Amino acid sequence: MRKLLPVLLLLGLFFASAAVFSNTAMADAATEKSAARLTLEKSLDEVIAILESPDFKNPAKNAPLMQAVKDKIYGICDFQEFSARTIGGRWRAFTPEQQQAFTEAFAELLFETYNSKLLAYDGQQFNFLGETVSSKGDKVEIRTTIPYDGKEAAVNYRMIQKDSGWKIYDMIIENIGMVQNYRNQFQDILSTKTPEDLIASIRDKAKETREKNNAAQ
């Protein structure tokens, strides 16, 4: 699972309170697909098609394909929503400029952290189990599994409706949510340092990770 998780994180890219979701689940495959699920399926299909390209695992040819994956992920994920939920209540203390800088740095760190692991993809296909809609209809949790090591790994996507369409704002893999995981780390930093310190730290880590990835190719 450790080898596959980074791939799943990239294919999905947080923890909304479970209370906002209704108990109405659509688990029947024959149920009409929601706009959120159609958006997710389309994005996953497009990313997987790139990963399955013969040139993807060729270091001499995969740069434009890796950029294409990045573009798809940035298109389906709402990194600003992700960032706000990750920082939590302290987000309101960030200036608009700091919020934008954090969002950009955090998105870059996530991609640089996991992009080298995309080569671990080996034809796994997602199985859609159903979805749960919030009482207001503006959030959906889509439940999926993916085969791994003879088992079915649970991968849930939480999506929110924005003016630009449905976007992923959290991802839960085997009951581990990305937002909560990073929130714990960032809360510790912000308890003693400023938003600018956190942003600088994330930028430095993203740069360091990018340089390591480039050196490994």
Buried (B, 14 or more C-beta within 10 A) or exposed (E): EEEBBBBBBBBBBBBBEEEEBEEEBBEEEEEEBBEBBEBBBEBBEBBBEBBEEEEBEEEEEBEEBBEBBBEBBEEBBBBBBBBBBBBBEBBEEBEEEBBBBBBBBBBBBBBBBBBBBBBBBEEBEBEBBBBBBBEEEBBBBBBBBBBBEEEEBBBBBBBBBEEEEBBBBBBBBEEEBBBBEBBEEBBEBBEEEEBEEBBBBBBEBBBEBBEEBEEEE
